[in-house]
């Protein structure tokens, strides 16, 4: 059984709001892209908190609020591939 990330594959929009100010969050890419061995970015551990979901399997994305500029880790539930 294989799973895919609906956000990575453009199958679903990001529907999350900032827990601080309520603005819609923007997807900045997969967390692992920020923490890879040749990453020019800072550690993914620098983000304020994790916005979790109900299902443990999935993909973690870095999301940022365009209003207050806070960044979070957002867990996207994986979909079962047909």
Beta strands, then each sheet from edge to edge (+ up, - down):
strand 1: 3-5
strand 2: 25-30
strand 3: 50-51
strand 4: 58-65
strand 5: 71-80
sheet 1: 1+ 5- 3-
sheet 2: 1+ 5- 4+ 2-
end
